[in-house]
Amino acid sequence: MDGFDIVMVIAIILFARLGVRLVTGYIKMKKDNNKEDSNNDS
């Protein structure tokens, strides 16, 4: 059971890192799109 716990901890850490990267990338993309939209309006 100890080995399984170690594998689960590693998997959770990897998924958490992936989620953080996806969220930060989405926020950055959204911010860039808003800048482009405001530049096109003026």
C-alpha positions in Angstrom: 0.0 0.0 0.0 2.9 2.4 0.6 4.1 2.2 -3.0 0.5 2.9 -4.2 0.4 6.0 -1.9 3.6 7.3 -3.4 2.3 6.9 -6.9 -0.9 8.6 -6.0 1.0 11.6 -4.5 3.2 11.9 -7.6 0.1 11.7 -9.9 -1.7 14.4 -7.8 1.3 16.7 -7.9 1.6 16.3 -11.7 -2.1 16.9 -12.3 -2.0 20.0 -10.0 0.9 21.4 -12.0 -0.9 20.7 -15.3 -4.0 22.4 -14.0 -2.1 25.5 -12.8 -0.4 25.8 -16.2 -3.8 25.5 -18.1 -5.4 28.1 -15.9 -2.6 30.6 -16.1 -2.4 30.0 -19.9 -6.1 30.6 -20.2 -6.0 33.8 -18.2 -3.0 35.1 -20.2 -4.8 34.2 -23.5 -7.9 36.0 -22.3 -6.0 39.1 -21.3 -4.2 39.2 -24.7 -7.5 38.9 -26.5 -9.0 41.8 -24.4 -6.0 44.0 -25.3 -6.4 43.2 -29.0 -10.1 43.9 -28.8 -9.5 47.3 -27.1 -6.8 48.2 -29.7 -9.2 47.4 -32.6 -12.0 49.5 -31.1 -10.0 52.7 -30.8 
